[in-house]
Amino acid sequence: MNKFCLALLFLLFILNFSANAQKYKTTLGVRIGRNDFGITGQQKIYKQTTLEAIGLVSGREVSATGLVEQHFPVLGQGFNVYLGAGAHIGHLKDHGGFYGGDLLGGAELKLPIVPIVLSLDLKPAFHVNHEEWGTVNGALSIRYILIKEKKEKKKLFGIFNRKEDNRRNRKRRKDKDENSRGWFRKKDKEEEKSGGWFKRFKD
């Protein structure tokens, strides 16, 4: 029972930090599969969309893959699932070059405190000019965050920091009031100038 409580507290601790974790713009790391090993890099191009490049080496082949991925946050910004699609080219020993299409599905976790992203995924691949028409490979990716993306922190389960929102609203109202007063002061000066012109004309 005590072990279960400790495990539950640890999980809540991880999720709380993950919910407030910074997302990334650029990452680079390694991809470790059952039969292959390589490098992987991701670049954010839109709100929840990334490009991923993968280079893999196995016993008999080398390949390069490009993917477009759409991310779906589950708990804040630190944990999400994603789906993707793309294409690959490669060379198979004793067979020659090949190419094909890829699908991808996985889950990603930004570790608390350290700038590391972990992901687990499955990548079905469909080949042309290959000994096999298709393969399904799973892999663990460990990436280092090269460029962070700073965003407003949120509390667990998406509750906004109301104090910060209220401060911003007060600042907007203050700026609006100052602009309004500036407009009235400008109008008063114009009326004074007009009154002075009529006075000189009358004299």
Contact map, one row per residue, 1 for C-alpha under 8 A:
11111000000000000000000000000000000000000000000000000000000000000000000000000000000000000000000000000000000000000000000000000000000000000000000000000000000000000000000000000000000000000000000000000000000
11111100000000000000000000000000000000000000000000000000000000000000000000000000000000000000000000000000000000000000000000000000000000000000000000000000000000000000000000000000000000000000000000000000000
11111110000000000000000000000000000000000000000000000000000000000000000000000000000000000000000000000000000000000000000000000000000000000000000000000000000000000000000000000000000000000000000000000000000
11111111000000000000000000000000000000000000000000000000000000000000000000000000000000000000000000000000000000000000000000000000000000000000000000000000000000000000000000000000000000000000000000000000000
11111111100000000000000000000000000000000000000000000000000000000000000000000000000000000000000000000000000000000000000000000000000000000000000000000000000000000000000000000000000000000000000000000000000
01111111110000000000000000000000000000000000000000000000000000000000000000000000000000000000000000000000000000000000000000000000000000000000000000000000000000000000000000000000000000000000000000000000000
00111111111000000000000000000000000000000000000000000000000000000000000000000000000000000000000000000000000000000000000000000000000000000000000000000000000000000000000000000000000000000000000000000000000
00011111111100000000000000000000000000000000000000000000000000000000000000000000000000000000000000000000000000000000000000000000000000000000000000000000000000000000000000000000000000000000000000000000000
00001111111110000000000000000000000000000000000000000000000000000000000000000000000000000000000000000000000000000000000000000000000000000000000000000000000000000000000000000000000000000000000000000000000
00000111111111000000000000000000000000000000000000000000000000000000000000000000000000000000000000000000000000000000000000000000000000000000000000000000000000000000000000000000000000000000000000000000000
00000011111111100000000000000000000000000000000000000000000000000000000000000000000000000000000000000000000000000000000000000000000000000000000000000000000000000000000000000000000000000000000000000000000
00000001111111110000000000000000000000000000000000000000000000000000000000000000000000000000000000000000000000000000000000000000000000000000000000000000000000000000000000000000000000000000000000000000000
00000000111111111000000000000000000000000000000000000000000000000000000000000000000000000000000000000000000000000000000000000000000000000000000000000000000000000000000000000000000000000000000000000000000
00000000011111111100000000000000000000000000000000000000000000000000000000000000000000000000000000000000000000110000000000000000000000000000000000000000000000000000000000000000000000000000000000000000000
00000000001111111110000000000000000000000000000000000000000000000000000000100100000000000000000000000000000000000000000000000000000000000000000000000000000100000000000000000000000000000000000000000000000
00000000000111111111000000000000000000000000000000000000000000000000000000000000000000000000000000000000000000000000000000000000000000000000000000000000001100000000000000000000000000000000000000000000000
00000000000011111111100000000000000000000000000000000000000000000000000000000100000000000000000000000000000000011000000000000000000000000000000000000000000000000000000000000000000000000000000000000000000
00000000000001111111100000000000000000000000000000000000000000000000000000111110000000000000000000000000000011110000000000000000000000000000000000000000000000000000000000000000000000000000000000000000000
00000000000000111111100000000000000000000000000000000000000000000000000000111110000000000000000000000000000000000000000000000000000000000000000000000000011110000000000000000000000000000000000000000000000
00000000000000011111110000000000000000000000000000000000000000000000000000011100000000000000000000000000000000000000000000000000000000000000000000000000111100000000000000000000000000000000000000000000000
00000000000000001111111000000000000000000000000000000000000000000000000000001100000000000000000000000000000001110000000000000000000000000000000000000000100000000000000000000000000000000000000000000000000
00000000000000000001111100000000000000000000000000000000000000000000000000001100000000000000000000000000000000000000000000000000000000000000000000011110000000000000000000000000000000000000000000000000000
00000000000000000000111110000000000000000000000000000000000000000000000000001100000000000000000000000000000001000000000000000000000000000000000000011110000000000000000000000000000000000000000000000000000
00000000000000000000011111100000000000000001000000000000000000000000000000000000000000000000000000000000000000000000000000000000000000000000000011111000000000000000000000000000000000000000000000000000000
00000000000000000000001111100000000000000111000000000000000000000000000000000000000000000000000000000000000000000000000000000000000000000000000011111000000000000000000000000000000000000000000000000000000
00000000000000000000000111110000000000001111000000000000000000000000000000000000000000000000000000000000000000000000000000000000000000000000000011110000000000000000000000000000000000000000000000000000000
00000000000000000000000111111000000000001110000000000000000000000000000000000000000000000000000000000000000000000000000000000000000000000000001111100000000000000000000000000000000000000000000000000000000
00000000000000000000000001111100000000111100000000000000000000000000000000000000000000000000000000000000000000000000000000000000000000000000001111000000000000000000000000000000000000000000000000000000000
00000000000000000000000000111110000000111000000000000000000000000000000000000000000000000000000000000000000000000000000000000000000000000000111100000000000000000000000000000000000000000000000000000000000
00000000000000000000000000011111000011110000000000000000000000000000000000000000000000000000000000000000000000000000000000000000000000000000111000000000000000000000000000000000000000000000000000000000000
00000000000000000000000000001111100011110000000000000000000000000000000000000000000000000000000000000000000000000000000000000000000000000011110000000000000000000000000000000000000000000000000000000000000
00000000000000000000000000000111110111000000000000000000000000000000000000000000000000000000000000000000000000000000000000000000000000000011100000000000000000000000000000000000000000000000000000000000000
00000000000000000000000000000011111110000000000000000000000000000000000000000000000000000000000000000000000000000000000000000000000000001111000000000000000000000000000000000000000000000000000000000000000
00000000000000000000000000000001111100000000000000000000000000000000000000000000000000000000000000000000000000000000000000000000000000001110000000000000000000000000000000000000000000000000000000000000000
00000000000000000000000000000000111110000000000000000000011000000000000000000000000000000000000000000000000000000000000000000000000000000000000000000000000000000000000000000000000000000000000000000000000
00000000000000000000000000000001111111000000000000000001111000000000000000000000000000000000000000000000000000000000000000000000000000000000000000000000000000000000000000000000000000000000000000000000000
00000000000000000000000000000111101111100000000000000001110000000000000000000000000000000000000000000000000000000000000000000000000000000000000000000000000000000000000000000000000000000000000000000000000
00000000000000000000000000000111000111110000000000000111100000000000000000000000000000000000000000000000000000000000000000000000000000000000000000000000000000000000000000000000000000000000000000000000000
00000000000000000000000000011110000011111000000000000111000000000000000000000000000000000000000000000000000000000000000000000000000000000000000000000000000000000000000000000000000000000000000000000000000
00000000000000000000000000011110000001111100000000011110000000000000000000000000000000000000000000000000000000000000000000000000000000000000101000000000000000000000000000000000000000000000000000000000000
00000000000000000000000001111000000000111110000000011100000000000000000000000000000000000000000000000000000000000000000000000000000000000000001000000000000000000000000000000000000000000000000000000000000
00000000000000000000000011110000000000011111000001111000000000000000000000000000000000000000000000000000000000000000000000000000000000000000000000000000000000000000000000000000000000000000000000000000000
00000000000000000000000011100000000000001111100001110000000000000000000000000000000000000000000000000000000000000000000000000000000000000000000000000000000000000000000000000000000000000000000000000000000
00000000000000000000000111000000000000000111111111100000000000000000000000000000000000000000000000000000000000000000000000000000000000000000000000000000000000000000000000000000000000000000000000000000000
00000000000000000000000000000000000000000011111011100000000000000000000000000000000000000000000000000000000000000000000000000000000000000000000000000000000000000000000000000000000000000000000000000000000
00000000000000000000000000000000000000000001111111000000000000000000000000000000000000000000000000000000000000000000000000000000000000000000000000000000000000000000000000000000000000000000000000000000000
00000000000000000000000000000000000000000001111110000000000000000000000000000000000000000000000000000000000000000000000000000000000000000000000000000000000000000000000000000000000000000000000000000000000
00000000000000000000000000000000000000000001011111000000000000000000011100000000000000000000000000000000000000000000000000000000000000000000000000000000000000000000000000000000000000000000000000000000000
00000000000000000000000000000000000000000001111111100000000000000001111000000000000000000000000000000000000000000000000000000000000000000000000000000000000000000000000000000000000000000000000000000000000
00000000000000000000000000000000000000000111110111110000000000000001111000000000000000000000000000000000000000000000000000000000000000000000000000000000000000000000000000000000000000000000000000000000000
00000000000000000000000000000000000000000111100011111000000000000111100000000000000000000000000000000000000000000000000000000000000000000000000000000000000000000000000000000000000000000000000000000000000
00000000000000000000000000000000000000011110000001111100000000000111100000000000000000000000000000000000000000000000000000000000000000000000000000000000000000000000000000000000000000000000000000000000000
00000000000000000000000000000000000000011100000000111110000000011110000000000000000000000000000000000000000000000000000000000000000000000000000000000000000000000000000000000000000000000000000000000000000
00000000000000000000000000000000000001111000000000011111000000011100000000000000000000000000000000000000000000000000000000000000000000000000000000000000000000000000000000000000000000000000000000000000000
00000000000000000000000000000000000001110000000000001111100001111000000000000000000000000000000000000000000000000000000000000000000000000000000000000000000000000000000000000000000000000000000000000000000
00000000000000000000000000000000000111100000000000000111110001110000000000000000000000000000000000000000000000000000000000000000000000000000000000000000000000000000000000000000000000000000000000000000000
00000000000000000000000000000000000111000000000000000011111111100000000000000000000000000000000000000000000000000000000000000000000000000000000000000000000000000000000000000000000000000000000000000000000
00000000000000000000000000000000001110000000000000000001111111000000000000000000000000000000000000000000000000000000000000000000000000000000000000000000000000000000000000000000000000000000000000000000000
00000000000000000000000000000000001100000000000000000000111110000000000000000000000000000000000000000000000000000000000000000000000000000000000000000000000000000000000000000000000000000000000000000000000
00000000000000000000000000000000000000000000000000000000111111000000000000000000000000000001100000000000000000000000000000000000000000000000000000000000000000000000000000000000000000000000000000000000000
00000000000000000000000000000000000000000000000000000000111111100000000000000000000000000111100000000000000000000000000000000000000000000000000000000000000000000000000000000000000000000000000000000000000
00000000000000000000000000000000000000000000000000000011110111110000000000000000000000000111000000000000000000000000000000000000000000000000000000000000000000000000000000000000000000000000000000000000000
00000000000000000000000000000000000000000000000000000011100011111000000000000000000000011110000000000000000000000000000000000000000000000000000000000000000000000000000000000000000000000000000000000000000
00000000000000000000000000000000000000000000000000001111000001111100000000000000000000011100000000000000000000000000000000000000000000000000000000000000000000000000000000000000000000000000000000000000000
00000000000000000000000000000000000000000000000000001110000000111110000000000000000001111000000000000000000000000000000000000000000000000000000000000000000000000000000000000000000000000000000000000000000
00000000000000000000000000000000000000000000000000111100000000011111000000000000000001110000000000000000000000000000000000000000000000000000000000000000000000000000000000000000000000000000000000000000000
00000000000000000000000000000000000000000000000000111000000000001111100000000000000111100000000000000100000000000000000000000000000000000000000000000000000000000000000000000000000000000000000000000000000
00000000000000000000000000000000000000000000000011110000000000000111110000000000000111000000000000000000000000000000000000000000000000000000000000000000000000000000000000000000000000000000000000000000000
00000000000000000000000000000000000000000000000011110000000000000011111000000000011110000000000000000000000000000000000000000000000000000000000000000000000000000000000000000000000000000000000000000000000
00000000000000000000000000000000000000000000000111000000000000000001111100000000011100000000000000000000000000000000000000000000000000000000000000000000000000000000000000000000000000000000000000000000000
00000000000000000000000000000000000000000000000111000000000000000000111110000001111000000000000000000000000000000000000000000000000000000000000000000000000000000000000000000000000000000000000000000000000
00000000000000000000000000000000000000000000000100000000000000000000011111000001110000000000000000000000000000000000000000000000000000000000000000000000000000000000000000000000000000000000000000000000000
00000000000000000000000000000000000000000000000000000000000000000000001111111111100000000000000000000000000000000000000000000000000000000000000000000000000000000000000000000000000000000000000000000000000
00000000000000000000000000000000000000000000000000000000000000000000000111111011100000000000000000000000000000000000000000000000000000000000000000000000000000000000000000000000000000000000000000000000000
00000000000000100110000000000000000000000000000000000000000000000000000011111111000000000000000000000000000000000000000000000000000000000000000000000000000111000000000000000000000000000000000000000000000
00000000000000000111000000000000000000000000000000000000000000000000000011111110000000000000000000000000000000000000000000000000000000000000000000000000010111000000000000000000000000000000000000000000000
00000000000000000111111000000000000000000000000000000000000000000000000011111111000000000000000000000000000000000000000000000000000000000000000000000000000000000000000000000000000000000000000000000000000
00000000000000101111111000000000000000000000000000000000000000000000000010111111000000000000000000000000000111100000000000000000000000000000000000000000000000000000000000000000000000000000000000000000000
00000000000000000110000000000000000000000000000000000000000000000000000011111111100000000000000000000000001111000000000000000000000000000000000000000000000000000000000000000000000000000000000000000000000
00000000000000000000000000000000000000000000000000000000000000000000001111101111110000000000000000000000001110000000000000000000000000000000000000000000000000000000000000000000000000000000000000000000000
00000000000000000000000000000000000000000000000000000000000000000000001111000011111000000000000000000000111100000000000000000000000000000000000000000000000000000000000000000000000000000000000000000000000
00000000000000000000000000000000000000000000000000000000000000000000111100000001111100000000000000000001111100000000000000000000000000000000000000000000000000000000000000000000000000000000000000000000000
00000000000000000000000000000000000000000000000000000000000000000000111000000000111110000000000000000011110000000000000000000000000000000000000000000000000000000000000000000000000000000000000000000000000
00000000000000000000000000000000000000000000000000000000000000000011110000000000011111000000000000000011100000000000000000000000000000000000000000000000000000000000000000000000000000000000000000000000000
00000000000000000000000000000000000000000000000000000000000000000011100000000000001111100000000000001111000000000000000000000000000000000000000000000000000000000000000000000000000000000000000000000000000
00000000000000000000000000000000000000000000000000000000000000001111000000000000000111110000000000001110000000000000000000000000000000000000000000000000000000000000000000000000000000000000000000000000000
00000000000000000000000000000000000000000000000000000000000000001110000000000000000011111000000000111100000000000000000000000000000000000000000000000000000000000000000000000000000000000000000000000000000
00000000000000000000000000000000000000000000000000000000000000111100000000000000000001111100000000111100000000000000000000000000000000000000000000000000000000000000000000000000000000000000000000000000000
00000000000000000000000000000000000000000000000000000000000000111000000000000000000000111110000011110000000000000000000000000000000000000000000000000000000000000000000000000000000000000000000000000000000
00000000000000000000000000000000000000000000000000000000000011110000000000000000000000011111000011100000000000000000000000000000000000000000000000000000000000000000000000000000000000000000000000000000000
00000000000000000000000000000000000000000000000000000000000011100000000000000000000000001111101111000000000000000000000000000000000000000000000000000000000000000000000000000000000000000000000000000000000
00000000000000000000000000000000000000000000000000000000000111000000000000000000000000000111111111000000000000000000000000000000010000000000000000000000000000000000000000000000000000000000000000000000000
00000000000000000000000000000000000000000000000000000000000110000000000000000000000000000011111100000000000000000000000000000000000000000000000000000000000000000000000000000000000000000000000000000000000
00000000000000000000000000000000000000000000000000000000000000000000000000000000000000000001111100000000000000000000000000000000000000000000000000000000000000000000000000000000000000000000000000000000000
00000000000000000000000000000000000000000000000000000000000000000000000000000000000000000011111110000000000000000000000000000000011000000000000000000000000000000000000000000000000000000000000000000000000
00000000000000000000000000000000000000000000000000000000000000000000000000000000000000000011111111000000000000000000000000000000000000000000000000000000000000000000000000000000000000000000000000000000000
00000000000000000000000000000000000000000000000000000000000000000000000000000000000000001111001111100000000000000000000000000000110000000000000000000000000000000000000000000000000000000000000000000000000
00000000000000000000000000000000000000000000000000000000000000000000000000000000000000001111000111110000000000000000000000000011110000000000000000000000000000000000000000000000000000000000000000000000000
00000000000000000000000000000000000000000000000000000000000000000000000000000000000000111100000011111000000000000000000000000011110000000000000000000000000000000000000000000000000000000000000000000000000
00000000000000000000000000000000000000000000000000000000000000000000000000000000000000111000000001111100000000000000000000001111000000000000000000000000000000000000000000000000000000000000000000000000000
00000000000000000000000000000000000000000000000000000000000000000000000000000000000011110000000000111110000000000000000000001110000000000000000000000000000000000000000000000000000000000000000000000000000
00000000000000000000000000000000000000000000000000000000000000000010000000000000000011110000000000011111000000000000000000111100000000000000000000000000000000000000000000000000000000000000000000000000000
00000000000000000000000000000000000000000000000000000000000000000000000000000000001111000000000000001111100000000000000000111000000000000000000000000000000000000000000000000000000000000000000000000000000
00000000000000000000000000000000000000000000000000000000000000000000000000000000011110000000000000000111110000000000000011110000000000000000000000000000000000000000000000000000000000000000000000000000000
00000000000000000000000000000000000000000000000000000000000000000000000000000000111100000000000000000011111000000000000011100000000000000000000000000000000000000000000000000000000000000000000000000000000
00000000000000000000000000000000000000000000000000000000000000000000000000000000111000000000000000000001111100000000001111000000000000000000000000000000000000000000000000000000000000000000000000000000000
00000000000000000000000000000000000000000000000000000000000000000000000000000011110000000000000000000000111110000000001110000000000000000000000000000000000000000000000000000000000000000000000000000000000
00000000000000000000000000000000000000000000000000000000000000000000000000000111110000000000000000000000011111000000111100000000000000000000000000000000000000000000000000000000000000000000000000000000000
00000000000000000100000000000000000000000000000000000000000000000000000000000111000000000000000000000000001111100000111000000000000000000000000000000000000000000000000000000000000000000000000000000000000
00000000000000000100101000000000000000000000000000000000000000000000000000000110000000000000000000000000000111110011110000000000000000000000000000000000000000000000000000000000000000000000000000000000000
00000000000001000100100000000000000000000000000000000000000000000000000000000100000000000000000000000000000011111111110000000000000000000000000000000000000000000000000000000000000000000000000000000000000
00000000000001001100100000000000000000000000000000000000000000000000000000000000000000000000000000000000000001111110000000000000000000000000000000000000000000000000000000000000000000000000000000000000000
00000000000000001000000000000000000000000000000000000000000000000000000000000000000000000000000000000000000000111110000000000000000000000000000000000000000000000000000000000000000000000000000000000000000
00000000000000000000000000000000000000000000000000000000000000000000000000000000000000000000000000000000000000111111000000000000000000000000000000000000000000000000000000000000000000000000000000000000000
00000000000000000000000000000000000000000000000000000000000000000000000000000000000000000000000000000000000001111111100000000000000000000000000110000000000000000000000000000000000000000000000000000000000
00000000000000000000000000000000000000000000000000000000000000000000000000000000000000000000000000000000000001100111110000000000000000000000011110000000000000000000000000000000000000000000000000000000000
00000000000000000000000000000000000000000000000000000000000000000000000000000000000000000000000000000000000111100011111000000000000000000000011110000000000000000000000000000000000000000000000000000000000
00000000000000000000000000000000000000000000000000000000000000000000000000000000000000000000000000000000000111100001111100000000000000000001111000000000000000000000000000000000000000000000000000000000000
00000000000000000000000000000000000000000000000000000000000000000000000000000000000000000000000000000000011110000000111110000000000000000001110000000000000000000000000000000000000000000000000000000000000
00000000000000000000000000000000000000000000000000000000000000000000000000000000000000000000000000000000011100000000011111000000000000000111100000000000000000000000000000000000000000000000000000000000000
00000000000000000000000000000000000000000000000000000000000000000000000000000000000000000000000000000001111000000000001111100000000000000111000000000000000000000000000000000000000000000000000000000000000
00000000000000000000000000000000000000000000000000000000000000000000000000000000000000000000000000000001110000000000000111110000000000011110000000000000000000000000000000000000000000000000000000000000000
00000000000000000000000000000000000000000000000000000000000000000000000000000000000000000000000000000111100000000000000011111000000000011100000000000000000000000000000000000000000000000000000000000000000
00000000000000000000000000000000000000000000000000000000000000000000000000000000000000000000000000000111000000000000000001111100000001111000000000000000000000000000000000000000000000000000000000000000000
00000000000000000000000000000000000000000000000000000000000000000000000000000000000000000000000000011110000000000000000000111110000001110000000000000000000000000000000000000000000000000000000000000000000
00000000000000000000000000000000000000000000000000000000000000000000000000000000000000000000000000011100000000000000000000011111000011100000000000000000000000000000000000000000000000000000000000000000000
00000000000000000000000000000000000000000000000000000000000000000000000000000000000000000000000001111000000000000000000000001111110111000000000000000000000000000000000000000000000000000000000000000000000
00000000000000000000000000000000000000000000000000000000000000000000000000000000000000000000000001110000000000000000000000000111110010000000000000000000000000000000000000000000000000000000000000000000000
00000000000000000000000000000000000000000000000000000000000000000000000000000000000000000000000011100000000000000000000000000011111000000000000000000000000000000000000000000000000000000000000000000000000
00000000000000000000000000000000000000000000000000000000000000000000000000000000000000000001001011100000000000000000000000000011111110000000000000000000000000000000000000000000000000000000000000000000000
00000000000000000000000000000000000000000000000000000000000000000000000000000000000000000000001000000000000000000000000000000000111110000000000000000000000000000000000000000000000000000000000000000000000
00000000000000000000000000000000000000000000000000000000000000000000000000000000000000000000000000000000000000000000000000000010011111100000000000000000000000000000000000000000000000000000000000000000000
00000000000000000000000000000000000000000000000000000000000000000000000000000000000000000000000000000000000000000000000000000111011111100000000000000000000000000000000000000000000000000000000000000000000
00000000000000000000000000000000000000000000000000000000000000000000000000000000000000000000000000000000000000000000000000011110000111110000000000000000000000000000000000000000000000000000000000000000000
00000000000000000000000000000000000000000000000000000000000000000000000000000000000000000000000000000000000000000000000000011100000111111000000000000000000000000000000000000000000000000000000000000000000
00000000000000000000000000000000000000000000000000000000000000000000000000000000000000000000000000000000000000000000000001111000000001111100000000000000000000000000000000000000000000000000000000000000000
00000000000000000000000000000000110000000000000000000000000000000000000000000000000000000000000000000000000000000000000001110000000000111110000000000000000000000000000000000000000000000000000000000000000
00000000000000000000000000000000110000000000000000000000000000000000000000000000000000000000000000000000000000000000000111100000000000011111000000000000000000000000000000000000000000000000000000000000000
00000000000000000000000000000011110000000000000000000000000000000000000000000000000000000000000000000000000000000000000111000000000000001111100000000000000000000000000000000000000000000000000000000000000
00000000000000000000000000000011100000000000000000000000000000000000000000000000000000000000000000000000000000000000011110000000000000000111110000000000000000000000000000000000000000000000000000000000000
00000000000000000000000000001111000000010000000000000000000000000000000000000000000000000000000000000000000000000000011100000000000000000011111000000000000000000000000000000000000000000000000000000000000
00000000000000000000000000001110000000000000000000000000000000000000000000000000000000000000000000000000000000000001111000000000000000000001111100000000000000000000000000000000000000000000000000000000000
00000000000000000000000000111100000000011000000000000000000000000000000000000000000000000000000000000000000000000001110000000000000000000000111110000000000000000000000000000000000000000000000000000000000
00000000000000000000000000111000000000000000000000000000000000000000000000000000000000000000000000000000000000000011100000000000000000000000011111000000000000000000000000000000000000000000000000000000000
00000000000000000000000111110000000000000000000000000000000000000000000000000000000000000000000000000000000000000011100000000000000000000000001111110000000000000000000000000000000000000000000000000000000
00000000000000000000000111110000000000000000000000000000000000000000000000000000000000000000000000000000000000000000000000000000000000000000000111110000000000000000000000000000000000000000000000000000000
00000000000000000000000111100000000000000000000000000000000000000000000000000000000000000000000000000000000000000000000000000000000000000000000011111000000000000000000000000000000000000000000000000000000
00000000000000000000011111000000000000000000000000000000000000000000000000000000000000000000000000000000000000000000000000000000000000000000000011111100000000000000000000000000000000000000000000000000000
00000000000000000000011110000000000000000000000000000000000000000000000000000000000000000000000000000000000000000000000000000000000000000000000000111110000000000000000000000000000000000000000000000000000
00000000000000000000011000000000000000000000000000000000000000000000000000000000000000000000000000000000000000000000000000000000000000000000000000011111000000000000000000000000000000000000000000000000000
00000000000000000000011000000000000000000000000000000000000000000000000000000000000000000000000000000000000000000000000000000000000000000000000000001111100000000000000000000000000000000000000000000000000
00000000000000000000000000000000000000000000000000000000000000000000000000000000000000000000000000000000000000000000000000000000000000000000000000000111110000000000000000000000000000000000000000000000000
00000000000000000001100000000000000000000000000000000000000000000000000000000000000000000000000000000000000000000000000000000000000000000000000000000011111000011000000000000000000000000000000000000000000
00000000000000000011000000000000000000000000000000000000000000000000000000010000000000000000000000000000000000000000000000000000000000000000000000000001111101111000000000000000000000000000000000000000000
00000000000000010011000000000000000000000000000000000000000000000000000000000000000000000000000000000000000000000000000000000000000000000000000000000000111111111000000000000000000000000000000000000000000
00000000000000110011000000000000000000000000000000000000000000000000000000110000000000000000000000000000000000000000000000000000000000000000000000000000011111100000000000000000000000000000000000000000000
00000000000000000010000000000000000000000000000000000000000000000000000000110000000000000000000000000000000000000000000000000000000000000000000000000000001111100000000000000000000000000000000000000000000
00000000000000000000000000000000000000000000000000000000000000000000000000110000000000000000000000000000000000000000000000000000000000000000000000000000011111110000000000000000000000000000000000000000000
00000000000000000000000000000000000000000000000000000000000000000000000000000000000000000000000000000000000000000000000000000000000000000000000000000000011111111000000000000000000000000000000000000000000
00000000000000000000000000000000000000000000000000000000000000000000000000000000000000000000000000000000000000000000000000000000000000000000000000000000111001111100100000000000000000000000000000000000000
00000000000000000000000000000000000000000000000000000000000000000000000000000000000000000000000000000000000000000000000000000000000000000000000000000000111000111111100000000000000000000000000000000000000
00000000000000000000000000000000000000000000000000000000000000000000000000000000000000000000000000000000000000000000000000000000000000000000000000000000000000011111110000000000000000000000000000000000000
00000000000000000000000000000000000000000000000000000000000000000000000000000000000000000000000000000000000000000000000000000000000000000000000000000000000000001111111000000000000000000000000000000000000
00000000000000000000000000000000000000000000000000000000000000000000000000000000000000000000000000000000000000000000000000000000000000000000000000000000000000001111111100000000000000000000000000000000000
00000000000000000000000000000000000000000000000000000000000000000000000000000000000000000000000000000000000000000000000000000000000000000000000000000000000000011111111110000000000000000000000000000000000
00000000000000000000000000000000000000000000000000000000000000000000000000000000000000000000000000000000000000000000000000000000000000000000000000000000000000000111111111000000000000000000000000000000000
00000000000000000000000000000000000000000000000000000000000000000000000000000000000000000000000000000000000000000000000000000000000000000000000000000000000000000011111111100000000000000000000000000000000
00000000000000000000000000000000000000000000000000000000000000000000000000000000000000000000000000000000000000000000000000000000000000000000000000000000000000000001111111110000000000000000000000000000000
00000000000000000000000000000000000000000000000000000000000000000000000000000000000000000000000000000000000000000000000000000000000000000000000000000000000000000000111111111000000000000000000000000000000
00000000000000000000000000000000000000000000000000000000000000000000000000000000000000000000000000000000000000000000000000000000000000000000000000000000000000000000011111111100000000000000000000000000000
00000000000000000000000000000000000000000000000000000000000000000000000000000000000000000000000000000000000000000000000000000000000000000000000000000000000000000000001111111110000000000000000000000000000
00000000000000000000000000000000000000000000000000000000000000000000000000000000000000000000000000000000000000000000000000000000000000000000000000000000000000000000000111111111000000000000000000000000000
00000000000000000000000000000000000000000000000000000000000000000000000000000000000000000000000000000000000000000000000000000000000000000000000000000000000000000000000011111111100000000000000000000000000
00000000000000000000000000000000000000000000000000000000000000000000000000000000000000000000000000000000000000000000000000000000000000000000000000000000000000000000000001111111110000000000000000000000000
00000000000000000000000000000000000000000000000000000000000000000000000000000000000000000000000000000000000000000000000000000000000000000000000000000000000000000000000000111111111000000000000000000000000
00000000000000000000000000000000000000000000000000000000000000000000000000000000000000000000000000000000000000000000000000000000000000000000000000000000000000000000000000011111111100000000000000000000000
00000000000000000000000000000000000000000000000000000000000000000000000000000000000000000000000000000000000000000000000000000000000000000000000000000000000000000000000000001111111110000000000000000000000
00000000000000000000000000000000000000000000000000000000000000000000000000000000000000000000000000000000000000000000000000000000000000000000000000000000000000000000000000000111111111000000000000000000000
00000000000000000000000000000000000000000000000000000000000000000000000000000000000000000000000000000000000000000000000000000000000000000000000000000000000000000000000000000011111111100000000000000000000
00000000000000000000000000000000000000000000000000000000000000000000000000000000000000000000000000000000000000000000000000000000000000000000000000000000000000000000000000000001111111110000000000000000000
00000000000000000000000000000000000000000000000000000000000000000000000000000000000000000000000000000000000000000000000000000000000000000000000000000000000000000000000000000000111111111000000000000000000
00000000000000000000000000000000000000000000000000000000000000000000000000000000000000000000000000000000000000000000000000000000000000000000000000000000000000000000000000000000011111111100000000000000000
00000000000000000000000000000000000000000000000000000000000000000000000000000000000000000000000000000000000000000000000000000000000000000000000000000000000000000000000000000000001111111110000000000000000
00000000000000000000000000000000000000000000000000000000000000000000000000000000000000000000000000000000000000000000000000000000000000000000000000000000000000000000000000000000000111111111000000000000000
00000000000000000000000000000000000000000000000000000000000000000000000000000000000000000000000000000000000000000000000000000000000000000000000000000000000000000000000000000000000011111111100000000000000
00000000000000000000000000000000000000000000000000000000000000000000000000000000000000000000000000000000000000000000000000000000000000000000000000000000000000000000000000000000000001111111110000000000000
00000000000000000000000000000000000000000000000000000000000000000000000000000000000000000000000000000000000000000000000000000000000000000000000000000000000000000000000000000000000000111111111000000000000
00000000000000000000000000000000000000000000000000000000000000000000000000000000000000000000000000000000000000000000000000000000000000000000000000000000000000000000000000000000000000011111111100000000000
00000000000000000000000000000000000000000000000000000000000000000000000000000000000000000000000000000000000000000000000000000000000000000000000000000000000000000000000000000000000000001111111110000000000
00000000000000000000000000000000000000000000000000000000000000000000000000000000000000000000000000000000000000000000000000000000000000000000000000000000000000000000000000000000000000000111111111000000000
00000000000000000000000000000000000000000000000000000000000000000000000000000000000000000000000000000000000000000000000000000000000000000000000000000000000000000000000000000000000000000011111111100000000
00000000000000000000000000000000000000000000000000000000000000000000000000000000000000000000000000000000000000000000000000000000000000000000000000000000000000000000000000000000000000000001111111110000000
00000000000000000000000000000000000000000000000000000000000000000000000000000000000000000000000000000000000000000000000000000000000000000000000000000000000000000000000000000000000000000000111111111000000
00000000000000000000000000000000000000000000000000000000000000000000000000000000000000000000000000000000000000000000000000000000000000000000000000000000000000000000000000000000000000000000011111111100000
00000000000000000000000000000000000000000000000000000000000000000000000000000000000000000000000000000000000000000000000000000000000000000000000000000000000000000000000000000000000000000000001111111110000
00000000000000000000000000000000000000000000000000000000000000000000000000000000000000000000000000000000000000000000000000000000000000000000000000000000000000000000000000000000000000000000000111111111000
00000000000000000000000000000000000000000000000000000000000000000000000000000000000000000000000000000000000000000000000000000000000000000000000000000000000000000000000000000000000000000000000011111111100
00000000000000000000000000000000000000000000000000000000000000000000000000000000000000000000000000000000000000000000000000000000000000000000000000000000000000000000000000000000000000000000000001111111110
00000000000000000000000000000000000000000000000000000000000000000000000000000000000000000000000000000000000000000000000000000000000000000000000000000000000000000000000000000000000000000000000000111111111
00000000000000000000000000000000000000000000000000000000000000000000000000000000000000000000000000000000000000000000000000000000000000000000000000000000000000000000000000000000000000000000000000011111111
00000000000000000000000000000000000000000000000000000000000000000000000000000000000000000000000000000000000000000000000000000000000000000000000000000000000000000000000000000000000000000000000000001111111
00000000000000000000000000000000000000000000000000000000000000000000000000000000000000000000000000000000000000000000000000000000000000000000000000000000000000000000000000000000000000000000000000000111111
00000000000000000000000000000000000000000000000000000000000000000000000000000000000000000000000000000000000000000000000000000000000000000000000000000000000000000000000000000000000000000000000000000011111
